[in-house]
Amino acid sequence: MSERRCTPALGGARPSDAPPTARRRARVARVARAAAALALLLAPAAALRADARQAEAPPTPSPPLFASHQPLDVTLSADFARLRQDRQESPDRPATVVVTGPDGATVRIGAELRTRGAFRLDPSHCSFPPLRLDMDGGDARSSVFDGQDNLKIVASCRPGRHAYDQLVLLEYLAYRAYAALTDVSFRVRLARITFHDELGAEEPSTRVGFFIEEDEALGERIGATAFELPEGKNLPASAFEPAAAAMTAVFQYVIGNSDWSEVAAHNVQVFDRAGAAIAVPYDFDFSGLVDAPYANPAADLGLRSVRDRLYRGWCWNDLVVAGVLQRFRGAEEEIVALFEEAEGLDDAVRARAVGYLREGFSDLRTDDWARRRFLRDCRTFPS
């Protein structure tokens, strides 16, 4: 894949050997598609928050998991000593979820747990593996987990280390920050999770964590279908909705994340919406915002640390870029407030995160600078 630097004309960023008239027609068509995609993508994220407030207002027998941002108290019981050893292909391990129902009664939900991931699954990086939770739909019906099935769990991968709990909170807030920009994002729910080893091989421990919306639920919400890219294959950059792709790339720049690729479906879930691909980002622990101690930038990027920013987006035209930048500028204070007001963050961690975000947003404040960054210093489409 080519990653040549370019200085495209503002009306269009894709090189072409077609005759001038054909190029003009193609450019007009691309601009029209970009405008339509932009309108869909940039529908105010406030609509989602209004839906959430509406869902929270009247008490319901089974409140949905992602309708509230109040931390949830959950107990997970399983053979965690065995799960710690599942560092390759993981079988499903029997588990039980215990949560308080809307009437105050305790609800027990049959479930299965398995390990997931790649980097954090390596025991040299993390002593506790990331997990995926499958629940019995019948048991979950009278609980906050009603309608949930296949949820990712993010929790401290070094239990007992306070600094790692802080990393979990920062990554949770990164998901919330992206959701403040667009509804085409994974919902998350913060939780205080008690991990109870059912065989008594380990002492119970309670630590901060969060649940991530499953792919199918997000796809249904945005009118798209999740699909898996065959191993070793890449999607063409031209397959992606321009506005959605630009939104992802600019967000990754602001939070200082270079550990992602939409064409290779690395740390993004790709969806098909009406024949166009959308990449929804996840896993932000390698970003400068989170700055996990095990995180390092890829050697071929020329970055000294994950705190160094690099724009890895494609060369989209100025209509796409202008709309995306407008959305970021309008959401800056809301996003910064998420970190300023978050409970549980140490003061020093909070100040460092807010300062880093402000630096990222400052790069978007003028059109001239942003055009240089997101139209010139960008990746051209492979010829």
C-alpha positions in Angstrom: 0.0 0.0 0.0 1.4 3.4 -0.9 1.7 6.0 1.8 3.2 8.8 -0.4 2.8 12.4 0.8 0.8 14.6 -1.5 -0.6 18.1 -1.9 -3.9 17.5 -3.6 -6.2 20.2 -4.9 -8.8 21.1 -2.3 -11.6 19.9 -4.6 -10.5 16.3 -4.6 -7.7 14.2 -3.4 -7.6 11.1 -5.6 -5.1 11.0 -8.5 -6.5 9.9 -11.9 -5.2 9.4 -15.4 -8.7 10.0 -16.9 -9.3 12.9 -19.3 -10.1 16.2 -17.6 -13.9 16.0 -18.3 -14.1 12.5 -16.9 -12.1 13.6 -13.9 -14.5 16.5 -13.3 -17.5 14.2 -13.5 -15.8 11.8 -11.1 -15.0 14.6 -8.7 -18.6 15.8 -8.7 -19.8 12.3 -8.0 -17.4 11.9 -5.1 -18.4 15.2 -3.6 -22.0 14.3 -3.8 -21.3 10.9 -2.1 -19.2 12.7 0.5 -22.0 15.2 1.3 -24.5 12.4 1.7 -22.2 10.4 3.9 -21.4 13.5 5.9 -25.0 14.2 6.6 -25.5 10.6 7.8 -22.4 10.5 9.9 -22.7 13.9 11.5 -26.2 13.6 12.8 -25.8 15.1 16.2 -24.6 12.7 18.8 -26.9 14.6 21.2 -29.8 12.5 19.7 -28.2 9.4 21.3 -27.8 11.2 24.6 -31.5 12.3 24.4 -32.5 8.7 23.8 -30.5 7.7 26.8 -32.1 10.4 29.1 -35.5 9.3 27.9 -34.7 5.7 28.7 -33.5 6.6 32.1 -36.4 8.9 33.1 -39.2 6.4 33.5 -38.3 3.2 35.5 -38.6 0.1 33.4 -38.6 -3.5 34.3 -35.4 -4.2 32.3 -33.3 -1.1 31.8 -30.9 -1.5 28.9 -27.3 -1.8 29.7 -26.1 1.3 27.7 -29.0 3.6 28.7 -27.0 5.0 31.6 -23.5 6.0 32.5 -23.9 5.3 36.2 -21.3 2.7 37.3 -22.8 -0.8 37.5 -22.0 -3.3 40.3 -21.5 -6.8 38.9 -20.0 -10.0 40.3 -18.5 -12.5 37.9 -17.9 -16.0 39.1 -15.8 -18.5 37.1 -12.7 -20.6 37.2 -10.4 -17.5 36.8 -7.3 -19.5 37.6 -8.1 -21.6 34.5 -8.9 -18.5 32.4 -5.6 -16.9 33.3 -4.0 -19.9 31.6 -6.1 -19.6 28.4 -3.6 -17.6 26.4 -4.1 -19.1 23.0 -7.4 -20.4 21.5 -9.8 -20.1 24.5 -12.7 -22.5 25.1 -15.8 -21.2 26.7 -15.7 -21.5 30.5 -18.9 -21.7 32.6 -19.6 -18.5 34.5 -22.3 -16.7 36.5 -23.2 -13.1 36.5 -24.7 -11.6 39.6 -26.4 -8.2 39.4 -29.1 -6.3 41.2 -32.4 -6.2 39.3 -34.6 -3.1 38.9 -36.7 -4.2 41.9 -33.6 -4.5 44.1 -33.6 -8.3 44.0 -30.4 -10.2 43.1 -30.4 -11.7 39.6 -28.2 -14.6 38.7 -27.4 -15.1 35.0 -25.9 -18.2 33.5 -23.0 -17.3 31.2 -19.8 -18.3 29.6 -16.4 -16.5 29.6 -13.5 -16.8 27.3 -10.3 -14.9 26.7 -9.9 -12.6 23.7 -7.5 -10.1 22.2 -3.9 -10.3 21.1 -1.3 -8.0 22.8 -3.0 -8.0 26.2 -3.5 -11.8 26.0 0.3 -12.2 26.2 1.2 -13.0 29.9 4.4 -11.0 29.6 2.3 -7.9 29.1 -0.7 -8.6 31.3 -1.3 -11.0 34.2 -5.1 -10.9 33.7 -6.4 -11.5 30.2 -9.2 -9.5 28.5 -12.5 -11.4 28.4 -15.6 -11.9 26.4 -18.9 -12.6 28.1 -21.8 -14.6 26.6 -25.0 -14.7 28.6 -28.1 -16.8 28.8 -30.8 -14.6 27.2 -33.6 -16.1 29.4 -31.7 -15.5 32.6 -30.8 -11.9 31.6 -34.4 -10.9 30.7 -35.2 -9.5 34.1 -31.9 -7.6 34.5 -29.9 -4.7 33.0 -28.4 -7.2 30.7 -31.6 -7.9 28.9 -31.0 -8.3 25.2 -27.2 -8.5 25.6 -25.3 -11.5 24.4 -21.7 -11.1 23.3 -20.0 -8.4 25.4 -16.3 -7.5 25.6 -15.0 -6.8 29.1 -12.1 -4.4 29.7 -10.6 -4.4 33.2 -7.2 -3.9 34.8 -4.8 -6.4 33.3 -2.5 -6.0 36.3 -4.9 -6.5 39.3 -3.9 -4.7 42.4 -2.0 -1.9 40.6 -3.7 1.4 41.0 -2.0 2.9 37.9 -3.6 0.2 35.7 -7.1 1.0 37.1 -6.4 4.6 35.9 -5.6 3.2 32.4 -9.0 1.5 32.3 -10.8 4.7 33.2 -8.9 6.7 30.5 -9.7 4.1 27.9 -13.4 4.1 28.9 -13.4 7.9 28.5 -11.8 7.6 25.1 -14.9 5.5 24.0 -17.2 8.2 25.5 -15.2 10.9 23.7 -15.7 9.3 20.3 -19.4 8.8 21.0 -19.7 12.5 21.7 -18.6 13.1 18.1 -20.7 10.5 16.3 -23.4 7.8 16.9 -21.3 5.5 14.7 -19.4 4.4 17.8 -19.4 1.7 20.3 -21.4 2.3 23.5 -19.8 1.5 26.8 -20.9 1.0 30.4 -18.6 1.5 33.4 -18.7 -1.1 36.1 -17.3 -2.1 39.5 -16.6 -5.8 38.8 -16.0 -8.3 41.5 -14.1 -11.3 40.1 -14.9 -14.3 42.2 -13.0 -17.5 41.6 -15.6 -20.2 42.1 -13.0 -22.8 43.1 -11.4 -20.6 45.7 -8.0 -20.7 44.0 -7.8 -16.9 44.1 -9.1 -14.2 46.5 -12.1 -12.2 45.2 -11.1 -8.8 43.8 -13.2 -5.8 42.9 -11.9 -3.4 40.3 -13.0 -0.9 37.7 -14.0 -2.1 34.3 -16.4 -1.6 31.5 -18.6 -3.4 29.0 -18.4 -2.7 25.2 -21.5 -3.0 23.0 -21.5 -6.0 20.7 -20.8 -5.6 17.0 -24.2 -6.8 15.9 -26.0 -4.4 18.2 -24.0 -1.5 16.9 -24.7 -2.6 13.3 -28.4 -2.8 13.9 -28.4 0.7 15.4 -26.6 2.3 12.5 -28.2 0.2 9.7 -25.1 -1.7 8.8 -23.7 -5.2 8.9 -20.5 -6.2 10.6 -18.1 -8.4 8.6 -14.7 -9.9 9.1 -11.9 -9.3 6.7 -10.2 -12.5 5.4 -6.8 -13.0 7.0 -4.0 -11.4 5.1 -6.5 -9.3 2.9 -6.9 -5.5 2.8 -9.9 -3.5 1.8 -9.3 -0.7 -0.8 -9.3 2.8 0.8 -11.9 3.9 -1.8 -14.4 1.4 -0.3 -14.9 3.5 2.8 -17.4 6.3 3.5 -15.2 9.4 3.3 -16.8 11.3 6.2 -16.7 8.2 8.5 -13.1 7.5 7.6 -12.1 11.1 8.1 -13.9 11.1 11.5 -12.0 8.1 12.7 -8.6 9.3 11.4 -8.9 12.8 13.0 -10.1 11.3 16.3 -7.1 8.9 16.4 -4.9 11.9 15.7 -6.4 13.9 18.6 -5.9 11.1 21.1 -2.5 10.2 19.7 -3.3 6.7 18.5 -1.3 5.3 15.6 -2.1 1.6 16.4 -4.9 1.2 13.9 -5.7 0.6 10.2 -9.1 0.7 8.5 -8.0 -1.1 5.4 -6.4 -4.0 7.4 -9.3 -3.9 9.9 -6.7 -3.5 12.7 -8.3 -2.2 16.0 -11.4 -1.2 14.0 -14.6 -3.1 13.3 -15.6 -2.8 9.7 -19.3 -2.5 8.8 -21.0 -2.6 5.4 -23.6 0.1 5.1 -25.4 0.3 1.7 -22.3 -1.0 0.0 -19.8 1.4 1.7 -17.4 0.4 4.4 -17.3 2.1 7.8 -14.5 1.5 10.3 -15.5 2.0 13.9 -12.5 2.2 16.2 -11.8 0.4 19.5 -8.8 -0.5 21.7 -7.3 2.8 22.7 -4.7 1.6 25.2 -1.8 2.3 22.7 -2.9 5.9 22.4 -0.9 8.8 23.8 -4.1 9.8 25.8 -4.0 6.4 27.7 -0.3 5.9 27.5 -0.1 2.4 28.8 3.3 1.5 30.1 3.5 -1.5 27.7 2.6 0.6 24.7 5.2 1.5 22.0 4.6 2.9 18.5 5.3 0.7 15.5 9.0 1.0 14.5 8.2 1.9 10.9 6.3 5.0 11.8 9.3 7.0 13.0 7.7 8.0 16.3 9.7 8.3 19.5 6.7 7.5 21.8 3.0 7.0 21.7 2.6 10.6 22.9 3.8 11.7 19.5 1.0 12.4 17.1 0.8 11.2 13.5 -2.1 11.7 11.1 -2.7 8.3 9.3 -5.8 9.2 7.4 -6.4 9.4 3.6 -6.4 12.5 1.4 -10.1 13.4 1.4 -11.4 16.5 -0.2 -12.0 19.8 1.7 -15.8 19.3 1.9 -15.3 16.1 3.9 -12.5 17.7 6.0 -14.4 20.9 6.7 -17.5 19.1 8.0 -15.5 16.8 10.2 -13.4 19.6 11.7 -16.6 21.6 12.4 -17.9 18.6 14.4 -14.7 18.3 16.4 -14.6 22.0 17.2 -18.2 21.9 18.4 -17.6 18.9 20.6 -14.3 19.9 22.2 -15.7 21.3 25.5 -18.0 18.4 25.9 -15.2 15.9 25.4 -12.8 17.7 27.7 -15.5 17.9 30.4 -15.8 14.1 30.4 -12.3 13.9 31.7 -12.5 17.0 34.0 -15.6 15.6 35.7 -14.8 11.9 35.7 -14.9 10.3 39.1 -12.0 8.1 40.1 -9.2 9.8 38.1 -6.3 10.9 40.1 -5.7 14.7 39.8 -2.4 14.3 38.1 -3.8 11.7 35.6 -6.7 14.0 34.9 -4.6 17.1 34.3 -2.2 15.2 32.0 -5.1 13.8 29.9 -6.9 17.2 29.6 -3.6 18.9 28.6 -3.0 16.3 26.0 -6.5 16.6 24.6 -6.2 20.4 24.5 -3.0 20.0 22.5 -4.7 17.8 20.0 -7.7 20.0 19.6 -5.5 23.1 19.2 -4.2 21.6 15.9 -7.8 21.7 14.5 -8.6 25.4 15.4 -7.5 27.1 12.1 -8.6 26.0 8.7 -5.1 26.7 7.2 -3.3 24.5 9.6 -6.0 21.7 9.4 -5.8 21.8 5.6 -2.1 21.3 5.7 -2.4 18.5 8.2 -5.4 16.7 6.8 -5.1 17.4 3.0 -1.4 17.6 2.4 0.2 15.4 5.1 -2.1 12.5 4.3 -1.9 9.1 2.6 -2.8 9.0 -1.1 -4.9 6.3 -2.6 -2.9 3.4 -4.1 -2.7 3.8 -7.9 
